[in-house]
């Protein structure tokens, strides 16, 4: 499996903000990581990635910067780099793919304004002019945990640190905030966590060598393939513990049926016949929604997915996309306020549209394993997090 997208993004930002040179081993080599590296270079960071398995990052030196950052569709780039750009005077423009302008950004941008940063625009494209002049900020992060993570990552370099407070509904994918706090702690940065509050003092960020875990969320599509084909799949290097939300994937997937086992070779899932429907809350694991929806469409009893209203603001409106595509193949999928209800029905051949979304590729590829005549309109969207996906997907079928 490729390196974790989430861990790679955090390692790159913290390495760039550290007090000395650092290295990253096993980082993700895919479009999202390329965009992050490109964005950091636009901010004046020197990154040597000539060795694809061992990147070298020179430390960030605040100076007046005038540049442009291409975010593509990467939420980590558009939400992690603006606070870093705010560390310096000058002006940095952020832009992205056409669909990126629909992704929520106002909580981050309003938060930076409250910190004294000059922000022009409320969604991509926008521009940032630092420096940070305040310490306290309150935001509504109910549409994305990345707003909190983005501010926390740069907070140790703010002149007075940061006191951050969240107001609003529950924060989705909250384990990603835990991942951010753990990444900061590993570099010597203390974070005092309260009830929807985070306090970070101005701190040095220690340079280090970081090895990236395999991407457990992307691994889920391969594990699910074993379940729906009554096959077997092993993911080498599956960690016993991890801050990645994808660590919960085996339990979530085998709730449909099948078995899981941990051994010296890694994690192995095996299918055991027909899938049963589930009722599952994916608020903390929302990236798994497309894969879980594909399993639900192939199960023999109804399923309900809850807690994922926020994924309407992901790379595409994933709830609407899944509803449209499953129904277009003859399935029965109903969109609720915070998820989906899927009633299985025999699917027929047809085109599965991917909406430029890597997770929609995963869902369509799973359905196509056991439904003849499925055509994905753009499998290359999977390269966002796994450039080798088309080749590897062919190779697992025998």
URRA-V970797 format. One record per backbone hydrogen bond with DSSP energy under -1.0 kcal/mol. NH is the residue of the N-H (numbers start at 1). CO is the residue of the C=O. If there is no record, write none. Layout:
nh: (NH	NH)
co: (CO	CO)
This chain:
nh: (4	8	9	10	11	12	13	14	15	16	17	19	22	23	24	25	26	31	32	34	35	36	37	38	39	40	41	42	44	45	48	54	55	56	57	58	60	65	67	69	71	74	78	79	80	81	85	86	87	88	91	92	93	94	95	97	100	102	103	109	110	111	112	113	114	116	117	118	120	126	127	128	129	130	133	134	137	139	149	150	151	152	153	155	157	158	161	162	163	164	165	166	167	173	176	177	178	179	180	181	182	183	184	185	186	187	188	189	192	194	196	198	199	200	203	206	210	212	215	219	220	221	223	224	225	226	227	228	229	231	233	235	247	248	249	252	253	254	256	259	261	263	267	268	269	270	271	276	280	282	285	288	289	292	293	294	295	296	297	300	303	304	305	306	308	311	312	313	314	318	318	321	322	323	324	325	326	327	328	330	331	334	336	340	341	342	343	348	350	352	357	361	362	363	364	365	366	367	368	369	371	375	377	381	382	383	384	385	386	389	392	393	394	395	396	397)
co: (213	4	5	6	7	8	9	10	11	12	13	205	57	208	55	210	53	383	384	30	31	32	33	34	35	36	37	38	41	40	56	51	24	48	22	46	16	89	91	93	95	71	74	75	76	77	81	82	84	85	65	128	67	126	69	72	97	99	100	105	106	107	108	109	110	113	112	129	127	94	120	92	118	88	115	115	163	165	145	146	147	148	149	151	154	155	158	200	135	198	137	196	139	283	173	174	174	175	176	177	178	179	180	181	182	184	185	184	199	197	194	164	192	162	156	187	23	25	2	215	217	218	219	220	221	222	223	224	225	226	269	267	244	245	246	248	249	250	253	270	268	266	235	261	233	259	231	256	304	306	282	285	286	288	289	290	291	292	293	275	342	278	340	280	338	308	309	310	311	311	316	317	318	319	320	321	322	323	324	327	326	341	339	305	334	303	332	329	373	375	354	357	358	359	360	361	362	363	364	366	367	350	352	378	379	380	381	382	382	386	388	389	390	391	392	394)
